[in-house]
Amino acid sequence: ANHLDPQLQMRNLLMGFVVSRLLQVAAELGVADALANGPRDRDALAREVGAHADTMDRLMRTLASFGVFDRLPDGRFANTPRSEFLRSDSPGSMRALGCMYGDSALWQAWAGLEHSVRSGEPAFAHIHGSPLFEYLAGHPDSARRFDEGMVASSRLMNAAIVGAYQWDQFGTLVDVAGGVGSTLAAILGTNPGIEGVLFDVPH
């Protein structure tokens, strides 16, 4: 992209939310999972994930232009090394992260960014009328997506966290606000002599 005219580069940055949204929808639909056993044409793919064929084709062609999926000469679509990260069962999967960021509550909160920058107040509470964790307490589906997204995010850094510190000097390790405990579990997995305590609210 460095060879592009600065004005075109700026246009691409301004449109970045479109690519992000395309990725979130592909994650939500499970497109990469549907392609795990090989290429599919747009109609078969749309049927499998419950989508409109023409619109699905547009989504896939656009993501293929960014190297996320591959459009084969015969028109079928296939996974690429990038889309493998959107598969549920792949090592380092980021599908849950895509679903979390695409959750309507988190997505809509970004509409309040200008308010937040001007006032210093959290955008989420401005848009939804309550802070994030209060909202999650009353919206189990969003809470589940949030928890799964945090686990996926933690997986990206857990190995570095485990390796960066001498954890076995402690007898007990308490993880406050540790979600479902994926980071604590990674630490305890390589330090079996430590007792772990996970502290968080139920949701």
PyMOL commands that set and color helices and strands:
alter all, ss='L'
color gray80, all
select helices_A, chain A and resi 6-14+16-29+31-34+42-49+53-65+83-86+95-102+104-119+123-128+132-138+140-155+158-163+167-169+182-190
alter helices_A, ss='H'
color red, helices_A
select strands_A, chain A and resi 69-71+77-79+172-176+195-199
alter strands_A, ss='S'
color yellow, strands_A
deselect
rebuild
show_as cartoon
